[in-house]
Amino acid sequence: MINTVVAGVSGRMGQALLEAIGEDGLCRLHGALDRAGSDALGREVGAGVKASADIEATLSGADVLIDFTRPEASLRHLDACQALGVALVLGTTGFDAAQKRLIEDAARRVPVVFAPNMSVGVNLLMKLAELAARALADGYDIEIIEAHHRHKVDAPSGTALGLGQAVAGALGRDLRQCAVYGREGVTGERRADTIGFATVRGGDIVGDHTVLFAGIGERIELTHKASSRLTFAQGALRAAKWLQGRPAGLYDMRDVLALN
């Protein structure tokens, strides 16, 4: 059995992870973390496990931590994982460049799967978007459209940015130089070498992503729509199992799914 700790157990993804672990035959709930002051602290969340804010005590004896929280909390968890030799599956988004460097540094000491989206389908979408970008490199404008629930705090989504990086990399471009994140007023004609992003926030949308290749006389749309957070939770458990016995290093879901 894989002793698994879930961070942010009172959140939407935390609840989905608890459900997925409860139905899984290999991952066993070892511990549950939540923020200080959470109403969940001290409550049993499954298999006799109570939610705690004590990171080191909760991670003691664990094989892997699964974290879909916020950057500041994830970095605290990352420090504890390094100290205790616990593998990490990290699905948190919204890290800045300096924070990502801290993750890269930690991955020299413990194995980390870090991905903006743990869904198997989304990671296949990223691979298909790369292939399409190479085939449609000339004469097609590329736009990435994403939609999420009203509570999401970062935009564009980490998945949308991951799709943009996949497409830009396939085209030999630097996303930091070619991304357009908003349009308003008189913008002038669209530059052919840009990758546009459009963001929708509303209701309880779990996550929709489309990569649009718009040419003259035709357009190709690659779309993934999530109807349940369980798809992300199941992907995270797949990553947790894949990490067992791996050496320290920074991995992503493409490694887990052999899509590289």
Secondary structure by P-SEA (a helix, b strand, c coil): ccbbbbcccccaaaaaaaaaaaacccccccbbbbcccccccccccccccccccccccccccccbbbbcccaaaaaaaaaaaaaabbbbbcccccccaaaaaaaaaaaacbbbbccccccaaaaaaaaaaaaaaaaacccbbbbbbbbbcccccccccaaaaaaaaaaaaaaccccccccccccccccccccccbbbbbbbbcccccbbbbbbbccccbbbbbbcccccaaaaaaaaaaaaaaaccccbbbbccccccccc
